Amino acid sequence: MTQDPGTGRPARTLVLASQSPARLGLLRQAGLAPEVLVSGVDEDSVTAATPAELALVLAEAKAGAVAGRPEAADALVVGCDSVLELDGRALGKPVDAEDATARWKAMRGRSGVLQTGHCVIDTASGRRASATAGTVVRFGEPSDAEIAAYVATGEPLHVAGAFTLDGRSSAFIDGIDGDHGNVVGLSLPLLRRLLAELGVRITDLWV
């Protein structure tokens, strides 16, 4: 598989089945130029036995929903979903500001595992590869006033676990153990391995 010699663009189309600006940004920074097709999957209707399994099932559902569309024909569709595992529970996006505040008061001074499910579907062959990556996140101890100020920005209402490494809450994260990109929303090393399972080299998708 090589680039189109006439345009210099990849021979295969990469489709991101997510509306996440962070995931799109990670892929673009890595030299990829995905098209975006939002899956429309109802995340609240999906359940699983563990947070890691939930993240994977959601990623597979998102990729599967987009892979069946005409616009995704002969494409490589990438679906992802992230949840924070804390005390064995899966925490997605907070339902409201009160929920986000309670989350942060429960998380501060502790560690959780950010689980991100990844699924890649080759719509040309029908083959798929999927896996979940986990990264330990060590939370700092923001004060009640700092938590209130952060929640008031609205940022935590739009991200899994009510935090993000590349936003205002970065000051409240003491560190991570594992892949930084996985916490942002997509593990590029895992994506490379999943593509390889399907016989695709990530370097052939570079723009």
Solvent accessible surface area in square Angstrom, and as a share of the most:
residue,aa,sasa,rsa
1,M,90,0.40
2,T,93,0.54
3,Q,65,0.29
4,D,60,0.31
5,P,137,0.86
6,G,69,0.66
7,T,92,0.54
8,G,35,0.34
9,R,120,0.44
10,P,26,0.16
11,A,58,0.45
12,R,34,0.12
13,T,55,0.32
14,L,9,0.05
15,V,0,0.00
16,L,0,0.00
17,A,1,0.00
18,S,8,0.05
19,Q,129,0.57
20,S,24,0.16
21,P,113,0.71
22,A,34,0.26
23,R,23,0.08
24,L,31,0.15
25,G,22,0.21
26,L,20,0.10
27,L,0,0.00
28,R,149,0.55
29,Q,153,0.68
30,A,31,0.24
31,G,28,0.27
32,L,5,0.02
33,A,42,0.32
34,P,11,0.07
35,E,94,0.42
36,V,60,0.34
37,L,33,0.16
38,V,69,0.39
39,S,14,0.09
40,G,69,0.66
41,V,38,0.22
42,D,88,0.46
43,E,68,0.30
44,D,138,0.71
45,S,81,0.52
46,V,31,0.18
47,T,117,0.68
48,A,42,0.33
49,A,94,0.73
50,T,60,0.35
51,P,8,0.05
52,A,30,0.24
53,E,80,0.36
54,L,30,0.15
55,A,0,0.00
56,L,44,0.22
57,V,59,0.34
58,L,6,0.03
59,A,0,0.00
60,E,49,0.22
61,A,36,0.28
62,K,19,0.08
63,A,0,0.00
64,G,29,0.28
65,A,41,0.32
66,V,0,0.00
67,A,21,0.16
68,G,69,0.66
69,R,73,0.27
70,P,118,0.74
71,E,104,0.47
72,A,0,0.00
73,A,72,0.56
74,D,83,0.43
75,A,1,0.00
76,L,0,0.00
77,V,0,0.00
78,V,0,0.00
79,G,0,0.00
80,C,0,0.00
81,D,8,0.04
82,S,14,0.09
83,V,4,0.03
84,L,0,0.00
85,E,46,0.21
86,L,11,0.06
87,D,105,0.54
88,G,54,0.52
89,R,153,0.56
90,A,37,0.29
91,L,10,0.05
92,G,26,0.25
93,K,107,0.45
94,P,8,0.05
95,V,127,0.73
96,D,67,0.35
97,A,47,0.37
98,E,139,0.62
99,D,36,0.19
100,A,0,0.00
101,T,37,0.21
102,A,60,0.46
103,R,26,0.10
104,W,0,0.00
105,K,92,0.39
106,A,50,0.38
107,M,0,0.00
108,R,71,0.26
109,G,45,0.43
110,R,98,0.36
111,S,59,0.38
112,G,4,0.03
113,V,44,0.25
114,L,3,0.01
115,Q,21,0.09
116,T,0,0.00
117,G,0,0.00
118,H,0,0.00
119,C,0,0.00
120,V,0,0.00
121,I,8,0.04
122,D,11,0.06
123,T,35,0.20
124,A,64,0.50
125,S,67,0.43
126,G,55,0.52
127,R,126,0.46
128,R,124,0.45
129,A,6,0.05
130,S,39,0.25
131,A,31,0.24
132,T,43,0.25
133,A,21,0.16
134,G,46,0.44
135,T,1,0.01
136,V,52,0.30
137,V,0,0.00
138,R,95,0.35
139,F,6,0.02
140,G,5,0.05
141,E,143,0.64
142,P,6,0.03
143,S,54,0.35
144,D,78,0.40
145,A,77,0.59
146,E,80,0.36
147,I,1,0.01
148,A,57,0.44
149,A,63,0.49
150,Y,6,0.02
151,V,12,0.07
152,A,87,0.68
153,T,60,0.35
154,G,19,0.18
155,E,35,0.16
156,P,0,0.00
157,L,54,0.27
158,H,131,0.58
159,V,40,0.23
160,A,20,0.15
161,G,0,0.00
162,A,0,0.00
163,F,7,0.03
164,T,17,0.10
165,L,26,0.13
166,D,93,0.48
167,G,23,0.22
168,R,155,0.56
169,S,0,0.00
170,S,53,0.34
171,A,88,0.68
172,F,32,0.13
173,I,22,0.11
174,D,104,0.54
175,G,18,0.17
176,I,42,0.21
177,D,77,0.40
178,G,58,0.55
179,D,45,0.23
180,H,98,0.44
181,G,9,0.08
182,N,0,0.00
183,V,13,0.07
184,V,20,0.12
185,G,3,0.03
186,L,0,0.00
187,S,4,0.03
188,L,47,0.23
189,P,64,0.40
190,L,11,0.06
191,L,0,0.00
192,R,119,0.44
193,R,119,0.44
194,L,1,0.01
195,L,0,0.00
196,A,58,0.45
197,E,104,0.47
198,L,12,0.06
199,G,62,0.60
200,V,3,0.02
201,R,146,0.53
202,I,23,0.12
203,T,64,0.37
204,D,16,0.08
205,L,3,0.02
206,W,119,0.42
207,V,91,0.53
